[in-house]
Amino acid sequence: MRSEDVEIFSDMTNAAVMRHPGRKFPGILIQGDTLYTLCREADAACEKVGRGRPGYEDLNDLRNALWFYLNHYKSTLHEHGIGLPFSEDRPFE
């Protein structure tokens, strides 16, 4: 882990806009529990649409991208001994 200054354009909850050093454009910070919820919602949407149905492949690509970010988040927290801000044991509502 390292500490650096970032430019914070907005610190709105679950939608902080900030620019990381060396980057031209700002990014948005999504909290881990919110990212987890988005992943679960994408899972539910894929299930609802169903394989082989129009739009499923695009939706599944989106779902896979979200899960990529969540898995990176989880492994990074694990590497630093930080617990998850959500429970994966709880059924999705």
Buried (B, 14 or more C-beta within 10 A) or exposed (E): EEEEEBEEEEEEEEEBBBBEEEEEEBEEBBBBEBBBBBBBEBBEBBEEBEEEEEEBEEBBEBBEEBBEBBEEBBEEBEEEEEEBEBEEEEEEE
